[in-house]
Amino acid sequence: MKAVSGPGAGTGAGTGNGACTGAGSVLLSVSSSLTARRAPKRYSTGITVAELKCKLELVVGSPASCMELELYGTDDELLGRLDCDEALLGSYELWDGCRVHVIDRSGARIGEYEDVSQVEKYEMTESDYDKRPESVRSFLRQRQWGRFDAEAAERREQQLRQRREQEAALAAALPVGTRCLVRVPGQPSRRGTVMYVGQTDFKPGHWVGVRYDEPLGKHDGSVGSRRYFECPPKYGAFVKPQSVTPGDFPEEELGLEEEEL
């Protein structure tokens, strides 16, 4: 490894291949024995090798005390070692595009500093987060936005109560055994008989169980482990009360009479 000789090393002009002077900075590619990645970094040529190692800690993760530094040229040829901690970086013959390779002697495994799954995570409790004055939750609470908007929450709750009351009123007008016409948006109308009216275990609100005249349903009157009414498979369905119209809807005659010859 060539170094500018004399006590004033690093302040005189370098030699060959555009070697840097002691003043200014140099763009180096940083690599490590622990990772395959390379990082371009610019460093002042007025820092010592010891100071360079401290800066490299933030790049490769290795402790400065466990580093050995090798210097490579732009063609990846080994130029030598940066083995004098007191020497200035500019006292070595190097130029933009050279590579500093960090050899880690701490005993760390390859890829150890890249696998974030091995890093202990800091987890904050809900109560501690709720006390933080500069969190997103605190920001929303101060401005009464989102779920902290009490007036909006009350309006939503009132609208929900009104919908449930309307559903209950519509459901009360649908006695079990009533013939009906079911109209669900996006589906053809279907005729059937009301078999169940009330609340269910599978979803909140009021529901109407219908036995269709044709196998256009989804089940046989049971959902999950609970049976709500009896009907053949694929004849049963649950719909909201607003989709059901009671009335005189006789079963449709689907057969065709034979023509007389």
Secondary structure as UniProt FT lines:
FT   TURN            7..10
FT   TURN            17..18
FT   STRAND          25..32
FT   TURN            33..34
FT   STRAND          35..44
FT   TURN            45..46
FT   HELIX           49..60
FT   HELIX           64..66
FT   STRAND          67..72
FT   TURN            74..75
FT   STRAND          78..81
FT   TURN            85..86
FT   HELIX           89..91
FT   TURN            96..97
FT   STRAND          99..104
FT   TURN            110..114
FT   HELIX           116..118
FT   HELIX           126..131
FT   TURN            133..134
FT   HELIX           136..143
FT   HELIX           146..148
FT   HELIX           150..172
FT   TURN            176..177
FT   STRAND          179..182
FT   TURN            185..186
FT   STRAND          190..199
FT   STRAND          206..212
FT   STRAND          222..223
FT   TURN            224..225
FT   STRAND          226..227
FT   TURN            233..234
FT   STRAND          236..239
FT   HELIX           241..243
FT   STRAND          244..246
//
